Amino acid sequence: MRATVNGDSLELPDGLSVADLLRHLGVRAERVAVERNGAVVKRARHPEERIAAGDVLEIVTFVGGG
């Protein structure tokens, strides 16, 4: 299936959850926020929130500093 992640169109395996996508991309879930089709996906829902063809996802990394 094809989905857009941070502005890039990617070919992804069918049936991926948000948690699967983060692992697939090598991203640590505790360091990011994920938005799917304009709505924030709560971290507790990452394992059950399934990505569908045509979805638009934004993965935002938390940055600390001062």
PQR file with spaces between the fields and no chain letter, atoms N, CA, C, O and H, PARSE charges and radii, in Angstrom:
ATOM       1  N    MET     1       0.842   -1.171    0.000 -0.4000 1.5000
ATOM       2  CA   MET     1       0.000    0.000    0.000 -0.0000 2.0000
ATOM       3  C    MET     1       0.887    1.235    0.000  0.5500 1.7000
ATOM       4  O    MET     1       2.044    1.187    0.418 -0.5500 1.4000
ATOM       5  N    ARG     2       0.333    2.328   -0.470 -0.4000 1.5000
ATOM       6  CA   ARG     2       1.076    3.582   -0.525 -0.0000 2.0000
ATOM       7  C    ARG     2       0.472    4.559    0.477  0.5500 1.7000
ATOM       8  O    ARG     2      -0.744    4.744    0.527 -0.5500 1.4000
ATOM       9  H    ARG     2      -0.607    2.368   -0.809  0.4000 1.0000
ATOM      10  N    ALA     3       1.342    5.183    1.276 -0.4000 1.5000
ATOM      11  CA   ALA     3       0.932    6.202    2.243 -0.0000 2.0000
ATOM      12  C    ALA     3       1.979    7.309    2.211  0.5500 1.7000
ATOM      13  O    ALA     3       3.097    7.103    1.740 -0.5500 1.4000
ATOM      14  H    ALA     3       2.330    5.032    1.236  0.4000 1.0000
ATOM      15  N    THR     4       1.614    8.469    2.709 -0.4000 1.5000
ATOM      16  CA   THR     4       2.534    9.597    2.762 -0.0000 2.0000
ATOM      17  C    THR     4       3.012    9.767    4.197  0.5500 1.7000
ATOM      18  O    THR     4       2.209    9.883    5.123 -0.5500 1.4000
ATOM      19  H    THR     4       0.706    8.637    3.092  0.4000 1.0000
ATOM      20  N    VAL     5       4.326    9.778    4.367 -0.4000 1.5000
ATOM      21  CA   VAL     5       4.937    9.939    5.690 -0.0000 2.0000
ATOM      22  C    VAL     5       5.877   11.139    5.626  0.5500 1.7000
ATOM      23  O    VAL     5       6.859   11.142    4.884 -0.5500 1.4000
ATOM      24  H    VAL     5       4.978    9.684    3.615  0.4000 1.0000
ATOM      25  N    ASN     6       5.554   12.149    6.415 -0.4000 1.5000
ATOM      26  CA   ASN     6       6.343   13.386    6.444 -0.0000 2.0000
ATOM      27  C    ASN     6       6.591   13.942    5.040  0.5500 1.7000
ATOM      28  O    ASN     6       7.691   14.390    4.717 -0.5500 1.4000
ATOM      29  H    ASN     6       4.756   12.147    7.017  0.4000 1.0000
ATOM      30  N    GLY     7       5.548   13.902    4.222 -0.4000 1.5000
ATOM      31  CA   GLY     7       5.610   14.480    2.887 -0.0000 2.0000
ATOM      32  C    GLY     7       6.149   13.567    1.809  0.5500 1.7000
ATOM      33  O    GLY     7       6.121   13.929    0.633 -0.5500 1.4000
ATOM      34  H    GLY     7       4.655   13.538    4.484  0.4000 1.0000
ATOM      35  N    ASP     8       6.642   12.387    2.174 -0.4000 1.5000
ATOM      36  CA   ASP     8       7.186   11.441    1.192 -0.0000 2.0000
ATOM      37  C    ASP     8       6.205   10.300    0.961  0.5500 1.7000
ATOM      38  O    ASP     8       5.693    9.713    1.914 -0.5500 1.4000
ATOM      39  H    ASP     8       6.665   12.093    3.130  0.4000 1.0000
ATOM      40  N    SER     9       5.945    9.989   -0.288 -0.4000 1.5000
ATOM      41  CA   SER     9       5.096    8.861   -0.628 -0.0000 2.0000
ATOM      42  C    SER     9       5.915    7.583   -0.493  0.5500 1.7000
ATOM      43  O    SER     9       6.948    7.425   -1.143 -0.5500 1.4000
ATOM      44  H    SER     9       6.361   10.466   -1.063  0.4000 1.0000
ATOM      45  N    LEU    10       5.440    6.666    0.366 -0.4000 1.5000
ATOM      46  CA   LEU    10       6.168    5.419    0.615 -0.0000 2.0000
ATOM      47  C    LEU    10       5.300    4.215    0.296  0.5500 1.7000
ATOM      48  O    LEU    10       4.085    4.240    0.494 -0.5500 1.4000
ATOM      49  H    LEU    10       4.601    6.795    0.894  0.4000 1.0000
ATOM      50  N    GLU    11       5.930    3.171   -0.196 -0.4000 1.5000
ATOM      51  CA   GLU    11       5.276    1.880   -0.376 -0.0000 2.0000
ATOM      52  C    GLU    11       5.506    1.101    0.909  0.5500 1.7000
ATOM      53  O    GLU    11       6.648    0.839    1.287 -0.5500 1.4000
ATOM      54  H    GLU    11       6.917    3.151   -0.357  0.4000 1.0000
ATOM      55  N    LEU    12       4.415    0.730    1.582 -0.4000 1.5000
ATOM      56  CA   LEU    12       4.502    0.056    2.875 -0.0000 2.0000
ATOM      57  C    LEU    12       3.773   -1.282    2.815  0.5500 1.7000
ATOM      58  O    LEU    12       2.862   -1.452    2.005 -0.5500 1.4000
ATOM      59  H    LEU    12       3.488    0.943    1.275  0.4000 1.0000
ATOM      60  N    PRO    13       4.162   -2.229    3.660 -0.5600 1.5000
ATOM      61  CA   PRO    13       3.439   -3.501    3.721  0.2800 2.0000
ATOM      62  C    PRO    13       2.002   -3.282    4.202  0.5500 1.7000
ATOM      63  O    PRO    13       1.753   -2.406    5.031 -0.5500 1.4000
ATOM      64  N    ASP    14       1.076   -4.059    3.696 -0.4000 1.5000
ATOM      65  CA   ASP    14      -0.321   -3.982    4.141 -0.0000 2.0000
ATOM      66  C    ASP    14      -0.429   -4.369    5.605  0.5500 1.7000
ATOM      67  O    ASP    14       0.333   -5.196    6.104 -0.5500 1.4000
ATOM      68  H    ASP    14       1.279   -4.771    3.023  0.4000 1.0000
ATOM      69  N    GLY    15      -1.397   -3.752    6.288 -0.4000 1.5000
ATOM      70  CA   GLY    15      -1.725   -4.141    7.653 -0.0000 2.0000
ATOM      71  C    GLY    15      -0.833   -3.562    8.733  0.5500 1.7000
ATOM      72  O    GLY    15      -0.926   -3.974    9.889 -0.5500 1.4000
ATOM      73  H    GLY    15      -2.016   -3.080    5.882  0.4000 1.0000
ATOM      74  N    LEU    16       0.035   -2.611    8.385 -0.4000 1.5000
ATOM      75  CA   LEU    16       0.923   -2.030    9.393 -0.0000 2.0000
ATOM      76  C    LEU    16       0.140   -1.220   10.422  0.5500 1.7000
ATOM      77  O    LEU    16      -0.804   -0.507   10.083 -0.5500 1.4000
ATOM      78  H    LEU    16       0.111   -2.277    7.446  0.4000 1.0000
ATOM      79  N    SER    17       0.545   -1.343   11.668 -0.4000 1.5000
ATOM      80  CA   SER    17       0.037   -0.441   12.696 -0.0000 2.0000
ATOM      81  C    SER    17       0.999    0.747   12.775  0.5500 1.7000
ATOM      82  O    SER    17       2.072    0.720   12.173 -0.5500 1.4000
ATOM      83  H    SER    17       1.312   -1.922   11.943  0.4000 1.0000
ATOM      84  N    VAL    18       0.624    1.765   13.503 -0.4000 1.5000
ATOM      85  CA   VAL    18       1.526    2.897   13.707 -0.0000 2.0000
ATOM      86  C    VAL    18       2.803    2.412   14.395  0.5500 1.7000
ATOM      87  O    VAL    18       3.898    2.835   14.024 -0.5500 1.4000
ATOM      88  H    VAL    18      -0.248    1.787   13.992  0.4000 1.0000
ATOM      89  N    ALA    19       2.679    1.533   15.390 -0.4000 1.5000
ATOM      90  CA   ALA    19       3.856    0.987   16.069 -0.0000 2.0000
ATOM      91  C    ALA    19       4.756    0.237   15.088  0.5500 1.7000
ATOM      92  O    ALA    19       5.978    0.374   15.142 -0.5500 1.4000
ATOM      93  H    ALA    19       1.789    1.190   15.692  0.4000 1.0000
ATOM      94  N    ASP    20       4.162   -0.554   14.192 -0.4000 1.5000
ATOM      95  CA   ASP    20       4.933   -1.279   13.178 -0.0000 2.0000
ATOM      96  C    ASP    20       5.670   -0.297   12.270  0.5500 1.7000
ATOM      97  O    ASP    20       6.838   -0.506   11.940 -0.5500 1.4000
ATOM      98  H    ASP    20       3.169   -0.665   14.149  0.4000 1.0000
ATOM      99  N    LEU    21       4.987    0.770   11.868 -0.4000 1.5000
ATOM     100  CA   LEU    21       5.596    1.768   10.986 -0.0000 2.0000
ATOM     101  C    LEU    21       6.817    2.395   11.653  0.5500 1.7000
ATOM     102  O    LEU    21       7.864    2.544   11.023 -0.5500 1.4000
ATOM     103  H    LEU    21       4.039    0.940   12.136  0.4000 1.0000
ATOM     104  N    LEU    22       6.685    2.759   12.916 -0.4000 1.5000
ATOM     105  CA   LEU    22       7.811    3.365   13.620 -0.0000 2.0000
ATOM     106  C    LEU    22       8.996    2.401   13.680  0.5500 1.7000
ATOM     107  O    LEU    22      10.138    2.809   13.467 -0.5500 1.4000
ATOM     108  H    LEU    22       5.835    2.638   13.428  0.4000 1.0000
ATOM     109  N    ARG    23       8.731    1.130   13.968 -0.4000 1.5000
ATOM     110  CA   ARG    23       9.812    0.126   13.973 -0.0000 2.0000
ATOM     111  C    ARG    23      10.418   -0.003   12.577  0.5500 1.7000
ATOM     112  O    ARG    23      11.639   -0.059   12.430 -0.5500 1.4000
ATOM     113  H    ARG    23       7.803    0.799   14.141  0.4000 1.0000
ATOM     114  N    HIS    24       9.568   -0.049   11.557 -0.4000 1.5000
ATOM     115  CA   HIS    24       9.999   -0.161   10.161 -0.0000 2.0000
ATOM     116  C    HIS    24      10.939    0.986    9.784  0.5500 1.7000
ATOM     117  O    HIS    24      11.896    0.798    9.033 -0.5500 1.4000
ATOM     118  H    HIS    24       8.576   -0.004   11.677  0.4000 1.0000
ATOM     119  N    LEU    25      10.653    2.173   10.316 -0.4000 1.5000
ATOM     120  CA   LEU    25      11.456    3.359   10.016 -0.0000 2.0000
ATOM     121  C    LEU    25      12.632    3.539   10.978  0.5500 1.7000
ATOM     122  O    LEU    25      13.453    4.438   10.793 -0.5500 1.4000
ATOM     123  H    LEU    25       9.876    2.327   10.926  0.4000 1.0000
ATOM     124  N    GLY    26      12.718    2.687   12.005 -0.4000 1.5000
ATOM     125  CA   GLY    26      13.795    2.803   12.983 -0.0000 2.0000
ATOM     126  C    GLY    26      13.639    3.982   13.922  0.5500 1.7000
ATOM     127  O    GLY    26      14.622    4.570   14.373 -0.5500 1.4000
ATOM     128  H    GLY    26      12.052    1.957   12.156  0.4000 1.0000
ATOM     129  N    VAL    27      12.377    4.323   14.214 -0.4000 1.5000
ATOM     130  CA   VAL    27      12.067    5.470   15.067 -0.0000 2.0000
ATOM     131  C    VAL    27      11.616    4.971   16.435  0.5500 1.7000
ATOM     132  O    VAL    27      10.809    4.047   16.529 -0.5500 1.4000
ATOM     133  H    VAL    27      11.578    3.845   13.848  0.4000 1.0000
ATOM     134  N    ARG    28      12.140    5.585   17.496 -0.4000 1.5000
ATOM     135  CA   ARG    28      11.749    5.216   18.865 -0.0000 2.0000
ATOM     136  C    ARG    28      10.455    5.938   19.227  0.5500 1.7000
ATOM     137  O    ARG    28      10.399    7.167   19.215 -0.5500 1.4000
ATOM     138  H    ARG    28      12.795    6.336   17.420  0.4000 1.0000
ATOM     139  N    ALA    29       9.429    5.177   19.544 -0.4000 1.5000
ATOM     140  CA   ALA    29       8.085    5.714   19.786 -0.0000 2.0000
ATOM     141  C    ALA    29       8.043    6.721   20.923  0.5500 1.7000
ATOM     142  O    ALA    29       7.252    7.663   20.886 -0.5500 1.4000
ATOM     143  H    ALA    29       9.475    4.178   19.553  0.4000 1.0000
ATOM     144  N    GLU    30       8.880    6.536   21.929 -0.4000 1.5000
ATOM     145  CA   GLU    30       8.824    7.432   23.083 -0.0000 2.0000
ATOM     146  C    GLU    30       9.390    8.821   22.776  0.5500 1.7000
ATOM     147  O    GLU    30       9.283    9.725   23.605 -0.5500 1.4000
ATOM     148  H    GLU    30       9.523    5.771   21.959  0.4000 1.0000
ATOM     149  N    ARG    31       9.976    8.999   21.621 -0.4000 1.5000
ATOM     150  CA   ARG    31      10.577   10.282   21.259 -0.0000 2.0000
ATOM     151  C    ARG    31       9.816   11.028   20.174  0.5500 1.7000
ATOM     152  O    ARG    31      10.292   12.046   19.673 -0.5500 1.4000
ATOM     153  H    ARG    31      10.062    8.265   20.947  0.4000 1.0000
ATOM     154  N    VAL    32       8.639   10.534   19.806 -0.4000 1.5000
ATOM     155  CA   VAL    32       7.904   11.170   18.713 -0.0000 2.0000
ATOM     156  C    VAL    32       6.415   11.315   19.031  0.5500 1.7000
ATOM     157  O    VAL    32       5.873   10.651   19.915 -0.5500 1.4000
ATOM     158  H    VAL    32       8.252    9.707   20.213  0.4000 1.0000
ATOM     159  N    ALA    33       5.788   12.198   18.286 -0.4000 1.5000
ATOM     160  CA   ALA    33       4.330   12.292   18.239 -0.0000 2.0000
ATOM     161  C    ALA    33       3.934   11.930   16.812  0.5500 1.7000
ATOM     162  O    ALA    33       4.641   12.270   15.862 -0.5500 1.4000
ATOM     163  H    ALA    33       6.229   12.738   17.568  0.4000 1.0000
ATOM     164  N    VAL    34       2.807   11.242   16.662 -0.4000 1.5000
ATOM     165  CA   VAL    34       2.350   10.812   15.340 -0.0000 2.0000
ATOM     166  C    VAL    34       0.963   11.382   15.074  0.5500 1.7000
ATOM     167  O    VAL    34       0.064   11.307   15.912 -0.5500 1.4000
ATOM     168  H    VAL    34       2.234   10.966   17.433  0.4000 1.0000
ATOM     169  N    GLU    35       0.817   11.951   13.887 -0.4000 1.5000
ATOM     170  CA   GLU    35      -0.480   12.453   13.436 -0.0000 2.0000
ATOM     171  C    GLU    35      -0.879   11.651   12.207  0.5500 1.7000
ATOM     172  O    GLU    35      -0.077   11.467   11.291 -0.5500 1.4000
ATOM     173  H    GLU    35       1.546   12.012   13.206  0.4000 1.0000
ATOM     174  N    ARG    36      -2.106   11.181   12.190 -0.4000 1.5000
ATOM     175  CA   ARG    36      -2.626   10.400   11.060 -0.0000 2.0000
ATOM     176  C    ARG    36      -3.848   11.111   10.524  0.5500 1.7000
ATOM     177  O    ARG    36      -4.842   11.270   11.233 -0.5500 1.4000
ATOM     178  H    ARG    36      -2.757   11.331   12.934  0.4000 1.0000
ATOM     179  N    ASN    37      -3.780   11.540    9.277 -0.4000 1.5000
ATOM     180  CA   ASN    37      -4.885   12.241    8.615 -0.0000 2.0000
ATOM     181  C    ASN    37      -5.405   13.409    9.457  0.5500 1.7000
ATOM     182  O    ASN    37      -6.611   13.623    9.577 -0.5500 1.4000
ATOM     183  H    ASN    37      -2.972   11.411    8.701  0.4000 1.0000
ATOM     184  N    GLY    38      -4.457   14.158   10.037 -0.4000 1.5000
ATOM     185  CA   GLY    38      -4.803   15.367   10.776 -0.0000 2.0000
ATOM     186  C    GLY    38      -5.154   15.181   12.239  0.5500 1.7000
ATOM     187  O    GLY    38      -5.439   16.162   12.926 -0.5500 1.4000
ATOM     188  H    GLY    38      -3.478   13.984    9.940  0.4000 1.0000
ATOM     189  N    ALA    39      -5.144   13.948   12.739 -0.4000 1.5000
ATOM     190  CA   ALA    39      -5.486   13.694   14.144 -0.0000 2.0000
ATOM     191  C    ALA    39      -4.308   13.024   14.847  0.5500 1.7000
ATOM     192  O    ALA    39      -3.692   12.103   14.311 -0.5500 1.4000
ATOM     193  H    ALA    39      -4.913   13.151   12.182  0.4000 1.0000
ATOM     194  N    VAL    40      -4.008   13.499   16.048 -0.4000 1.5000
ATOM     195  CA   VAL    40      -2.919   12.911   16.830 -0.0000 2.0000
ATOM     196  C    VAL    40      -3.315   11.501   17.257  0.5500 1.7000
ATOM     197  O    VAL    40      -4.438   11.267   17.706 -0.5500 1.4000
ATOM     198  H    VAL    40      -4.509   14.247   16.484  0.4000 1.0000
ATOM     199  N    VAL    41      -2.383   10.570   17.113 -0.4000 1.5000
ATOM     200  CA   VAL    41      -2.592    9.186   17.553 -0.0000 2.0000
ATOM     201  C    VAL    41      -1.920    9.044   18.919  0.5500 1.7000
ATOM     202  O    VAL    41      -0.699    9.158   19.031 -0.5500 1.4000
ATOM     203  H    VAL    41      -1.471   10.759   16.749  0.4000 1.0000
ATOM     204  N    LYS    42      -2.710    8.799   19.942 -0.4000 1.5000
ATOM     205  CA   LYS    42      -2.148    8.619   21.286 -0.0000 2.0000
ATOM     206  C    LYS    42      -1.217    7.417   21.291  0.5500 1.7000
ATOM     207  O    LYS    42      -1.488    6.402   20.649 -0.5500 1.4000
ATOM     208  H    LYS    42      -3.701    8.706   19.851  0.4000 1.0000
ATOM     209  N    ARG    43      -0.119    7.543   22.021 -0.4000 1.5000
ATOM     210  CA   ARG    43       0.897    6.483   22.058 -0.0000 2.0000
ATOM     211  C    ARG    43       0.307    5.134   22.447  0.5500 1.7000
ATOM     212  O    ARG    43       0.722    4.104   21.916 -0.5500 1.4000
ATOM     213  H    ARG    43       0.102    8.367   22.543  0.4000 1.0000
ATOM     214  N    ALA    44      -0.649    5.126   23.359 -0.4000 1.5000
ATOM     215  CA   ALA    44      -1.262    3.867   23.796 -0.0000 2.0000
ATOM     216  C    ALA    44      -2.001    3.173   22.646  0.5500 1.7000
ATOM     217  O    ALA    44      -2.225    1.964   22.698 -0.5500 1.4000
ATOM     218  H    ALA    44      -0.986    5.963   23.791  0.4000 1.0000
ATOM     219  N    ARG    45      -2.379    3.925   21.618 -0.4000 1.5000
ATOM     220  CA   ARG    45      -3.110    3.353   20.478 -0.0000 2.0000
ATOM     221  C    ARG    45      -2.192    2.971   19.312  0.5500 1.7000
ATOM     222  O    ARG    45      -2.665    2.407   18.325 -0.5500 1.4000
ATOM     223  H    ARG    45      -2.197    4.907   21.576  0.4000 1.0000
ATOM     224  N    HIS    46      -0.903    3.265   19.405 -0.4000 1.5000
ATOM     225  CA   HIS    46       0.019    2.945   18.309 -0.0000 2.0000
ATOM     226  C    HIS    46      -0.058    1.487   17.868  0.5500 1.7000
ATOM     227  O    HIS    46      -0.053    1.231   16.664 -0.5500 1.4000
ATOM     228  H    HIS    46      -0.519    3.723   20.207  0.4000 1.0000
ATOM     229  N    PRO    47      -0.129    0.503   18.797 -0.5600 1.5000
ATOM     230  CA   PRO    47      -0.156   -0.893   18.350  0.2800 2.0000
ATOM     231  C    PRO    47      -1.440   -1.293   17.622  0.5500 1.7000
ATOM     232  O    PRO    47      -1.414   -2.223   16.816 -0.5500 1.4000
ATOM     233  N    GLU    48      -2.547   -0.627   17.878 -0.4000 1.5000
ATOM     234  CA   GLU    48      -3.823   -1.036   17.273 -0.0000 2.0000
ATOM     235  C    GLU    48      -4.294   -0.130   16.140  0.5500 1.7000
ATOM     236  O    GLU    48      -5.199   -0.498   15.392 -0.5500 1.4000
ATOM     237  H    GLU    48      -2.568    0.129   18.533  0.4000 1.0000
ATOM     238  N    GLU    49      -3.698    1.038   16.008 -0.4000 1.5000
ATOM     239  CA   GLU    49      -4.097    1.989   14.961 -0.0000 2.0000
ATOM     240  C    GLU    49      -3.496    1.540   13.640  0.5500 1.7000
ATOM     241  O    GLU    49      -2.285    1.639   13.443 -0.5500 1.4000
ATOM     242  H    GLU    49      -2.963    1.337   16.616  0.4000 1.0000
ATOM     243  N    ARG    50      -4.335    1.047   12.732 -0.4000 1.5000
ATOM     244  CA   ARG    50      -3.875    0.509   11.447 -0.0000 2.0000
ATOM     245  C    ARG    50      -3.785    1.611   10.396  0.5500 1.7000
ATOM     246  O    ARG    50      -4.641    2.493   10.318 -0.5500 1.4000
ATOM     247  H    ARG    50      -5.319    0.967   12.892  0.4000 1.0000
ATOM     248  N    ILE    51      -2.737    1.538    9.597 -0.4000 1.5000
ATOM     249  CA   ILE    51      -2.531    2.483    8.510 -0.0000 2.0000
ATOM     250  C    ILE    51      -3.210    1.929    7.267  0.5500 1.7000
ATOM     251  O    ILE    51      -3.095    0.743    6.958 -0.5500 1.4000
ATOM     252  H    ILE    51      -2.042    0.822    9.660  0.4000 1.0000
ATOM     253  N    ALA    52      -3.917    2.799    6.559 -0.4000 1.5000
ATOM     254  CA   ALA    52      -4.614    2.406    5.337 -0.0000 2.0000
ATOM     255  C    ALA    52      -3.977    3.102    4.134  0.5500 1.7000
ATOM     256  O    ALA    52      -3.333    4.142    4.271 -0.5500 1.4000
ATOM     257  H    ALA    52      -4.011    3.762    6.809  0.4000 1.0000
ATOM     258  N    ALA    53      -4.165    2.517    2.970 -0.4000 1.5000
ATOM     259  CA   ALA    53      -3.662    3.124    1.742 -0.0000 2.0000
ATOM     260  C    ALA    53      -4.198    4.545    1.628  0.5500 1.7000
ATOM     261  O    ALA    53      -5.380    4.799    1.858 -0.5500 1.4000
ATOM     262  H    ALA    53      -4.688    1.672    2.859  0.4000 1.0000
ATOM     263  N    GLY    54      -3.310    5.466    1.271 -0.4000 1.5000
ATOM     264  CA   GLY    54      -3.696    6.855    1.095 -0.0000 2.0000
ATOM     265  C    GLY    54      -3.596    7.702    2.350  0.5500 1.7000
ATOM     266  O    GLY    54      -3.776    8.918    2.287 -0.5500 1.4000
ATOM     267  H    GLY    54      -2.350    5.260    1.085  0.4000 1.0000
ATOM     268  N    ASP    55      -3.311    7.080    3.495 -0.4000 1.5000
ATOM     269  CA   ASP    55      -3.176    7.858    4.730 -0.0000 2.0000
ATOM     270  C    ASP    55      -2.015    8.842    4.618  0.5500 1.7000
ATOM     271  O    ASP    55      -1.043    8.618    3.897 -0.5500 1.4000
ATOM     272  H    ASP    55      -3.165    6.092    3.546  0.4000 1.0000
ATOM     273  N    VAL    56      -2.154    9.938    5.358 -0.4000 1.5000
ATOM     274  CA   VAL    56      -1.096   10.939    5.450 -0.0000 2.0000
ATOM     275  C    VAL    56      -0.665   10.986    6.909  0.5500 1.7000
ATOM     276  O    VAL    56      -1.459   11.303    7.795 -0.5500 1.4000
ATOM     277  H    VAL    56      -2.944   10.120    5.945  0.4000 1.0000
ATOM     278  N    LEU    57       0.606   10.665    7.147 -0.4000 1.5000
ATOM     279  CA   LEU    57       1.136   10.629    8.508 -0.0000 2.0000
ATOM     280  C    LEU    57       2.256   11.648    8.660  0.5500 1.7000
ATOM     281  O    LEU    57       3.062   11.856    7.753 -0.5500 1.4000
ATOM     282  H    LEU    57       1.251   10.408    6.428  0.4000 1.0000
ATOM     283  N    GLU    58       2.283   12.270    9.821 -0.4000 1.5000
ATOM     284  CA   GLU    58       3.370   13.165   10.196 -0.0000 2.0000
ATOM     285  C    GLU    58       3.975   12.605   11.471  0.5500 1.7000
ATOM     286  O    GLU    58       3.260   12.325   12.433 -0.5500 1.4000
ATOM     287  H    GLU    58       1.628   12.101   10.558  0.4000 1.0000
ATOM     288  N    ILE    59       5.288   12.441   11.478 -0.4000 1.5000
ATOM     289  CA   ILE    59       6.000   11.968   12.654 -0.0000 2.0000
ATOM     290  C    ILE    59       6.907   13.115   13.087  0.5500 1.7000
ATOM     291  O    ILE    59       7.796   13.546   12.352 -0.5500 1.4000
ATOM     292  H    ILE    59       5.869   12.668   10.696  0.4000 1.0000
ATOM     293  N    VAL    60       6.654   13.594   14.301 -0.4000 1.5000
ATOM     294  CA   VAL    60       7.379   14.752   14.817 -0.0000 2.0000
ATOM     295  C    VAL    60       8.258   14.309   15.973  0.5500 1.7000
ATOM     296  O    VAL    60       7.786   13.676   16.917 -0.5500 1.4000
ATOM     297  H    VAL    60       5.932   13.245   14.898  0.4000 1.0000
ATOM     298  N    THR    61       9.534   14.645   15.895 -0.4000 1.5000
ATOM     299  CA   THR    61      10.493   14.280   16.937 -0.0000 2.0000
ATOM     300  C    THR    61      10.575   15.385   17.981  0.5500 1.7000
ATOM     301  O    THR    61      10.654   16.566   17.644 -0.5500 1.4000
ATOM     302  H    THR    61       9.917   15.160   15.128  0.4000 1.0000
ATOM     303  N    PHE    62      10.557   14.991   19.249 -0.4000 1.5000
ATOM     304  CA   PHE    62      10.728   15.947   20.344 -0.0000 2.0000
ATOM     305  C    PHE    62      12.201   16.325   20.441  0.5500 1.7000
ATOM     306  O    PHE    62      13.077   15.462   20.400 -0.5500 1.4000
ATOM     307  H    PHE    62      10.493   14.031   19.523  0.4000 1.0000
ATOM     308  N    VAL    63      12.464   17.617   20.568 -0.4000 1.5000
ATOM     309  CA   VAL    63      13.818   18.111   20.701 -0.0000 2.0000
ATOM     310  C    VAL    63      13.903   18.945   21.970  0.5500 1.7000
ATOM     311  O    VAL    63      13.105   19.858   22.182 -0.5500 1.4000
ATOM     312  H    VAL    63      11.752   18.319   20.601  0.4000 1.0000
ATOM     313  N    GLY    64      14.877   18.622   22.808 -0.4000 1.5000
ATOM     314  CA   GLY    64      15.089   19.394   24.030 -0.0000 2.0000
ATOM     315  C    GLY    64      16.231   20.368   23.832  0.5500 1.7000
ATOM     316  O    GLY    64      17.012   20.251   22.888 -0.5500 1.4000
ATOM     317  H    GLY    64      15.526   17.881   22.636  0.4000 1.0000
ATOM     318  N    GLY    65      16.313   21.290   24.697 -0.4000 1.5000
ATOM     319  CA   GLY    65      17.406   22.250   24.605 -0.0000 2.0000
ATOM     320  C    GLY    65      17.122   23.452   25.451  0.5500 1.7000
ATOM     321  O    GLY    65      16.134   23.510   26.184 -0.5500 1.4000
ATOM     322  H    GLY    65      15.679   21.385   25.464  0.4000 1.0000
ATOM     323  N    GLY    66      18.002   24.405   25.338 -0.4000 1.5000
ATOM     324  CA   GLY    66      17.791   25.592   26.160 -0.0000 2.0000
ATOM     325  C    GLY    66      18.497   26.779   25.628  0.5500 1.7000
ATOM     326  O    GLY    66      18.415   27.859   26.213 -0.5500 1.4000
ATOM     327  H    GLY    66      18.805   24.358   24.742  0.4000 1.0000
